[in-house]
Amino acid sequence: MARRSSAREAKIALRKAALAEDMKPVHPGETGGWYRPLKDADIAQIEATVYRILEEVGFADATEHCIETCVSAGAVHGDDGRLRFPRALIDHTLTICRRDLTLHGQDPKHDLQLTGSRVHFSTAGAAVMIADPVKNEYRESNAQDLYDLARLADRCEHIHMFQRMCVLRDISNNHDMDINTAYNSIMGTTKHIGSSWTEVHHLEDTLEMLHLVAGGEDAWRARPFMSISCCHVVPPMKFTEEALGCIRVAVEGGMPVLLLSAGQSGATAPACLAGAVAQAWAECLGGLAYVNAIRPGAPAILGTWPFVSDLRTGAMSGGSPEQAILSSACAQMGNHYGLPTGTACGMTDAKLPDFQAGAERAYTLACAAIAGANLVYESAGMYASLLSTCPESLLIDNDVLGAALRITRGIEVNDKTLSFDVIKDVCLGNKGHYLGSGQTLEVMQTEYIYPELGDRLSPNEWAEQHKPVLLDKAVRKKKEILDTYFPAHVSDEVDRQIRQRFNIHLPREAFGRSA
């Protein structure tokens, strides 16, 4: 028994040993694109419909600046008040827009290259509740929760970007909420950050804070480490005034823009999935035309996020198989256009980490990843169709994301990996197995990925280990991280400058600093 336990512990230690970057089985930006739910003829039909929607339907409620800027670029403002985008304008936009986009981290090691069909995972959401799997209950989310979620995400290797996950329900002033949302995210992670703002002047003030953190406006513009998630449309095909104003400030301020269309099939988007994809792309390309009319080549991500309705009730169903197909089709269209594309997958309709949650998260986000979405948002931690988030789930979901990246990476076929000489040696040398093969030992870390929390013990080993439960391990690991891990990439001097300028609600002690 002792020898067996010792051997097992040695194997576990080997698996847990830190690997050099070039030895890791997966990396941010693994190339997908080999899952194609749309045939070439389907893509052509959707693209033709996108052009028709933009030319014939257009957008309601454009702002004066949007109208003037887009009309000067070739848009048409009709007598009915709708702003329409002729095909020539969209084609011109596609020739001047930025295609190779880098999302910078506060630490350069977290820079993300959104090119081709390279795949990355991000959090996202505006949950108003926190799921507590220990007490089996929900409570309102608060400012401390957002900072804690950012710290946990910073420790999750396969969460490549942190976009705001919850609403600070303990801050009633909208300006303070937007400022503190950005601040708590910045303080909690060195990865690229995404957030949203309710009013233009809130974003303008946040840019001042970002200049302080970056070390000046020029330094910020050289490496903008925060992007705006901007719902520039209220589907179907209506611009939103405040969001268009935020787009203008972000573009002029050097901030990357996620142009977000979040129609819900059967409600604010067509119930037919092809129509939902077409509307989402029309809405995002209209936003892209505006961005590039303001400043050609401004960094923008096409956030085609069509959601799914359970047509029996009208409620959103983020964990449905239709969500996987919709998001994958949007990613495929993004690859067709050659544009940086983000979509939403990994949500679940479950209320707490359980079998339903794991299954829905895995099959939705894996499809979007292998379809080649540059960014899969809401890929971890979201429950109850985005109404809630669970901190422990980030640690559990990190295993799922790593597995999805490994699937995305696929199989490398060459003379070495075909292993003929190894097969010949084992078979003709009467060895009977490959366990002692030099090749097996060589690739055990580079070819295979291992879960950090997932259980692969045999039943006997499981019993010897006192029958560990996955959720219990996540609860303990969350507590360990939050008790000990306080990122210090923002200096005390800069933090005090921010606090002198803005009303920061969490005390410095919450960030592991002296008062």
LUMTOR-420658 format. One record per residue (C-alpha): residue in one letter; x, y, z. Coordinates in steps of 0.5 Angstrom, whole numbers, padded with zeros to 4 digits, always signed. Layout:
aXYZ...
END
This chain:
m+0000+0000+0000a+0006+0005+0002r+0009+0003-0005r+0003+0004-0009s+0002+0011-0005s+0009+0013-0006a+0009+0012-0014r+0002+0015-0014e+0005+0021-0011a+0011+0022-0015k+0007+0021-0021i+0002+0027-0019a+0008+0031-0017l+0011+0030-0024r+0004+0032-0027k+0004+0039-0023a+0011+0041-0024a+0011+0048-0027l+0013+0047-0035a+0016+0051-0039e+0012+0055-0044d+0014+0051-0050m+0013+0045-0047k+0005+0046-0045p+0000+0042-0049v-0004+0048-0050h-0003+0056-0051p-0007+0062-0052g-0009+0063-0059e-0009+0055-0061t-0012+0055-0068g-0019+0053-0069g-0024+0053-0075w-0025+0046-0077y-0032+0046-0074r-0036+0049-0080p-0044+0049-0079l-0045+0053-0085k-0043+0050-0092d-0040+0055-0097a-0047+0056-0100d-0050+0058-0093i-0044+0063-0092a-0046+0066-0099q-0053+0067-0097i-0052+0070-0090e-0047+0075-0093a-0052+0077-0098t-0058+0078-0093v-0053+0082-0089y-0052+0087-0094r-0060+0087-0096i-0061+0088-0088l-0056+0094-0088e-0058+0097-0095e-0066+0096-0094v-0068+0096-0087g-0062+0100-0084f-0062+0103-0076a-0067+0107-0072d-0065+0112-0067a-0058+0114-0070t-0055+0120-0066e-0053+0126-0070h-0046+0125-0070c-0047+0118-0072i-0051+0120-0078e-0046+0126-0080t-0040+0122-0080c-0043+0116-0083v-0047+0120-0089s-0040+0123-0090a-0037+0116-0091g-0043+0114-0096a-0049+0112-0091v-0056+0114-0093h-0061+0118-0088g-0068+0117-0090d-0074+0121-0089d-0076+0115-0085g-0070+0117-0080r-0067+0110-0081l-0059+0110-0083r-0058+0105-0088f-0051+0103-0091p-0050+0101-0098r-0046+0095-0100a-0040+0100-0103l-0040+0103-0096i-0039+0096-0092d-0034+0094-0097h-0030+0100-0096t-0030+0099-0089l-0028+0092-0090t-0022+0095-0094i-0020+0100-0088c-0021+0096-0082r-0016+0093-0077r-0016+0086-0078d-0010+0084-0074l-0011+0086-0067t-0007+0085-0061l-0011+0086-0054h-0006+0088-0049g-0005+0086-0042q-0002+0090-0036d+0003+0085-0036p+0006+0084-0044k+0006+0076-0043h-0002+0076-0043d-0002+0080-0050l-0008+0076-0054q-0007+0076-0062l-0014+0076-0065t-0012+0074-0072g-0014+0069-0077s-0018+0063-0073r-0014+0064-0066v-0018+0062-0060h-0018+0065-0053f-0023+0065-0047s-0026+0071-0043t-0030+0072-0038a-0036+0077-0038g-0043+0078-0036a-0047+0083-0031a-0049+0078-0026v-0053+0081-0021m-0053+0075-0016i-0047+0071-0013a-0048+0063-0013d-0046+0060-0006p-0045+0053-0007v-0043+0051+0000k-0050+0055+0003n-0054+0053-0003e-0057+0060-0004y-0056+0066-0008r-0054+0073-0006e-0053+0080-0009s-0047+0081-0012n-0042+0087-0009a-0036+0090-0010q-0031+0085-0006d-0034+0080-0011l-0032+0083-0017y-0025+0084-0014d-0025+0077-0012l-0027+0074-0019a-0021+0078-0022r-0016+0075-0017l-0019+0068-0019a-0019+0069-0026d-0012+0072-0026r-0010+0065-0023c-0013+0061-0028e-0009+0059-0034h-0014+0058-0039i-0018+0064-0038h-0014+0069-0042m-0018+0075-0041f-0022+0078-0035q-0029+0082-0037r-0033+0085-0032m-0037+0079-0029c-0042+0082-0024v-0046+0088-0022l-0044+0092-0016r-0050+0092-0012d-0048+0095-0006i-0046+0102-0010s-0052+0106-0012n-0049+0112-0016n-0048+0110-0023h-0042+0114-0024d-0038+0111-0018m-0041+0104-0020d-0037+0105-0027i-0031+0107-0024n-0030+0102-0019t-0032+0096-0024a-0026+0099-0028y-0022+0100-0022n-0023+0093-0018s-0022+0089-0025i-0015+0093-0026m-0013+0091-0019g-0015+0084-0019t-0011+0082-0025t-0006+0083-0030k-0009+0080-0036h-0013+0084-0041i-0020+0087-0038g-0026+0089-0041s-0032+0093-0038s-0038+0097-0040w-0040+0104-0038t-0047+0107-0037e-0046+0114-0039v-0040+0118-0044h-0037+0122-0038h-0036+0116-0034l-0032+0113-0039e-0028+0120-0040d-0027+0119-0033t-0025+0112-0033l-0020+0114-0039e-0016+0119-0034m-0016+0113-0029l-0013+0109-0034h-0008+0114-0036l-0005+0114-0029v-0005+0106-0029a-0001+0106-0035g+0004+0112-0033g+0001+0117-0038e-0004+0118-0044d+0002+0116-0049a+0003+0110-0045w-0004+0108-0045r-0005+0109-0052a+0001+0105-0054r-0002+0099-0050p-0009+0100-0048f-0010+0094-0043m-0018+0095-0043s-0023+0095-0048i-0030+0097-0048s-0036+0092-0049c-0041+0096-0052c-0048+0094-0054h-0049+0099-0059v-0055+0097-0062v-0062+0095-0058p-0064+0089-0063p-0067+0089-0068m-0063+0094-0072k-0064+0100-0067f-0058+0104-0065t-0057+0107-0057e-0056+0114-0056e-0051+0113-0050a-0047+0107-0053l-0046+0111-0059g-0043+0116-0055c-0039+0111-0051i-0036+0109-0058r-0034+0115-0060v-0030+0117-0054a-0027+0110-0054v-0025+0110-0061e-0022+0117-0060g-0019+0115-0053g-0015+0109-0056m-0019+0104-0053p-0021+0098-0057v-0029+0097-0058l-0033+0090-0057l-0039+0092-0062l-0044+0088-0058s-0050+0085-0062a-0054+0081-0057g-0061+0079-0060q-0065+0074-0057s-0068+0069-0062g-0075+0069-0062a-0076+0075-0059t-0071+0081-0061a-0068+0076-0067p-0071+0072-0072a-0073+0065-0069c-0070+0061-0075l-0062+0061-0073a-0060+0063-0080g-0064+0069-0079a-0061+0071-0072v-0054+0070-0075a-0055+0075-0081q-0058+0080-0076a-0053+0080-0071w-0047+0081-0077a-0051+0086-0080e-0052+0090-0073c-0044+0089-0072l-0042+0091-0079g-0046+0097-0078g-0042+0099-0072l-0036+0097-0075a-0038+0102-0081y-0039+0108-0075v-0032+0106-0072n-0028+0107-0078a-0032+0113-0080i-0029+0116-0074r-0022+0113-0075p-0020+0108-0080g-0017+0102-0077a-0019+0103-0070p-0019+0097-0066a-0025+0093-0066i-0028+0086-0064l-0034+0084-0068g-0039+0082-0062t-0044+0077-0065w-0047+0075-0059p-0054+0072-0061f-0058+0069-0055v-0063+0063-0055s-0070+0063-0053d-0074+0057-0050l-0080+0058-0054r-0084+0055-0049t-0083+0060-0044g-0079+0066-0048a-0074+0065-0043m-0067+0066-0045s-0063+0059-0045g-0056+0060-0045g-0054+0053-0044s-0058+0050-0050p-0055+0046-0056e-0058+0052-0061q-0053+0057-0057a-0047+0053-0059i-0049+0052-0066l-0051+0060-0067s-0044+0062-0064s-0040+0057-0068a-0044+0060-0074c-0042+0067-0072a-0035+0065-0071q-0035+0062-0078m-0038+0068-0081g-0032+0072-0077n-0027+0067-0081h-0030+0068-0087y-0030+0076-0087g-0023+0075-0083l-0025+0080-0078p-0023+0079-0070t-0029+0076-0068g-0032+0075-0061t-0038+0071-0059a-0042+0068-0052c-0041+0061-0050g-0040+0057-0044m-0046+0060-0040t-0051+0055-0037d-0058+0055-0035a-0056+0051-0028k-0056+0055-0022l-0050+0052-0019p-0044+0047-0021d-0047+0041-0022f-0048+0036-0028q-0052+0040-0032a-0048+0046-0031g-0041+0042-0033a-0045+0039-0039e-0048+0045-0042r-0041+0049-0041a-0037+0044-0044y-0041+0043-0051t-0043+0050-0052l-0036+0053-0051a-0032+0047-0055c-0036+0048-0061a-0035+0056-0061a-0027+0054-0060i-0026+0049-0065a-0030+0054-0070g-0025+0059-0069a-0028+0064-0065n-0022+0069-0063l-0026+0070-0056v-0031+0066-0053y-0034+0071-0048e-0038+0068-0042s-0034+0062-0042a-0033+0061-0035g-0037+0062-0028m-0044+0064-0031y-0050+0061-0028a-0058+0062-0029s-0057+0064-0036l-0053+0070-0034l-0056+0072-0028s-0051+0069-0023t-0044+0068-0023c-0040+0063-0018p-0033+0064-0016e-0031+0057-0015s-0034+0055-0022l-0028+0059-0025l-0023+0054-0022i-0027+0048-0024d-0028+0051-0031n-0021+0053-0032d-0020+0045-0033v-0026+0045-0038l-0023+0051-0042g-0016+0047-0042a-0019+0041-0045a-0023+0045-0050l-0017+0048-0052r-0013+0041-0053i-0019+0039-0057t-0018+0045-0061r-0011+0044-0062g-0012+0037-0065i-0007+0032-0068e-0001+0034-0071v+0001+0028-0076n+0008+0028-0078d+0014+0022-0078k+0015+0023-0071t+0008+0023-0069l+0006+0017-0073s+0011+0013-0069f+0013+0007-0073d+0020+0006-0070v+0017+0006-0063i+0011+0001-0066k+0016-0003-0069d+0021-0003-0063v+0015-0005-0058c+0012-0010-0062l+0019-0014-0065g+0022-0013-0058n+0017-0017-0055k+0016-0011-0050g+0008-0011-0050h+0007-0004-0048y+0009+0003-0049l+0009+0005-0042g+0017+0005-0041s+0018+0008-0048g+0022+0014-0049q+0017+0017-0053t+0011+0016-0048l+0015+0020-0043e+0017+0025-0048v+0010+0027-0050m+0007+0026-0043q+0006+0033-0042t+0007+0036-0049e+0001+0032-0052y-0003+0031-0046i-0007+0036-0041y-0009+0034-0034p-0014+0037-0030e-0012+0041-0024l-0019+0039-0020g-0022+0034-0024d-0022+0027-0021r-0018+0021-0025l-0017+0016-0019s-0019+0009-0019p-0025+0007-0014n-0019+0004-0009e-0015+0010-0010w-0021+0015-0009a-0023+0011-0003e-0016+0012+0000q-0016+0019-0001h-0023+0020+0003k-0027+0020-0003p-0025+0027-0005v-0031+0032-0008l-0029+0036-0014l-0033+0042-0011d-0030+0041-0004k-0023+0042-0007a-0025+0048-0011v-0028+0051-0005r-0022+0050-0001k-0017+0053-0007k-0022+0059-0008k-0021+0060+0000e-0013+0059-0001i-0012+0064-0007l-0017+0070-0004d-0013+0069+0003t-0006+0070+0000y-0006+0073-0007f-0006+0080-0008p-0004+0083-0014a+0001+0088-0013h+0002+0091-0021v-0001+0098-0019s+0004+0101-0015d+0002+0104-0008e+0003+0111-0011v-0001+0110-0017d-0007+0107-0012r-0007+0113-0008q-0007+0118-0014i-0013+0114-0016r-0016+0115-0009q-0015+0122-0009r-0019+0123-0016f-0024+0118-0015n-0029+0115-0010i-0026+0108-0009h-0031+0104-0005l-0027+0098-0002p-0021+0100+0003r-0014+0099+0001e-0014+0093+0006a-0019+0089+0002f-0013+0090-0003g-0008+0087+0002r-0005+0094+0003s-0004+0099+0009a-0009+0104+0010
END
